[in-house]
């Protein structure tokens, strides 16, 4: 019987020790959770009113090399966050700050989001944000016991103003502007008459020919004849070539010496383009002068 009793006692002792260890672990976990839930948050300013910015701060002591990340605070009906949480270093660790605003007076109890701890070796841990309490006073004076919303105000009517002063000021500005423009306006300057330039006499064909320039004589004869044709028949303008010009003259002036004009212009073109040598350019120029006088109305 003794071995059996010894074995039973061992089992009982082991169960008791295991139960005690689990109880101790549960107490430690509950203590850590309670410590996190009752973590110290400080609220500033000490006596905020409705609509003021309230700063909630908490200092965390973490091992060297660890970092802190704050969770996002969700808005409630009475309290709303104003910005993302701020985390900054402090001599003893890290400081977490939340900026909130309360829209209702009275005592408020706010549950903060969890805080994340990040280790340098990739480890991560978290701690509960806990809760904090603060009071907010009303901006309505105590003399008004039961404030109630006021009705809509009647639309404001524009006051009747005398239109004479603005009109007088406008007329004064217009008069000053007209006076300034008239004073700065310059009188037209009297231009001197252009000096009389004596017309040079036309260089005779003989001088051009003596200088060895038959092309110049032929070009001047062509221009004189084509100008006379353009004055007699406006459709035969100088932009047309010789064949087109003669066709237009034939339709407009059938009585014109078309054959003579065609032969003369063709010979002058050959001289002007240096394709006819040994031609009497002086005789062609004289013939062009005569035909130009006959065609001139």
Secondary structure, DSSP 8 states (H G I E B T S, - for coil): -HHHHHHHHHHHHHHHHHHHHHHHHHHHHHHHHHHHHT---EEESTTEETT-EEEEEEEE---TT-EEEE------SSEEE-S--EEEEETTEEEEEEEEEESS-EEEEEE---EEEE-TTS-EEEE---EEEEEEE-SS-TT-SS----------------SHHHHHHHHHHHHHHHHHHHHH--------------------HHHHHHTT-HHHHHHHHHHHHHHHHHHH-TTS-TTS-HHHHHHHHHHH-TTS-HHHHHHHHHHHHHHHTT---S--HHHHHHHHHHHHHHH--
